[in-house]
Amino acid sequence: MLRSRLLLPLVLALLCTSNLVAQAADGPVYVAYFWRAKPGMIDQYNEYIKGTAEKIDEDARKAGVFEEVVTLTPSQMAASAAITEWTHLRIFKLKNRAAAEALGKGLDAATLRLVPDENQRKRNTERSATLRDLVRQEVWTALR
């Protein structure tokens, strides 16, 4: 009897843990890229996002690579130390963790479809490197 009293909470804990792991694997995943525009390049980087990146994003979205993407910039109303390290936050919503792991390849495939000329892709890559630096990438899940 004592053994079953001790075993039952352990079994329940394992079931709950496995359910949480399954939810995290099956639920939406958000991949966040924090970018910092180089000094004096915010307007040019905004143009790059609107003129180049958003076209690639839309092609990838239509191909089912991700569900949606949003680009955020810090509010200019307050100067917070928490937001001075980045100028642009791009958040991709994906179906699940497997889709998040395939995001880079999916965006690369969309780039190949939209920009088949290798020299133009190289110029775009070089241009983007003059406009911004990656601060960090994070992967998030929704609290359920």
Order of alpha helices (4+ residues) and beta strands (2+ residues): alpha-beta-alpha-alpha-beta-beta-alpha-alpha-alpha-beta
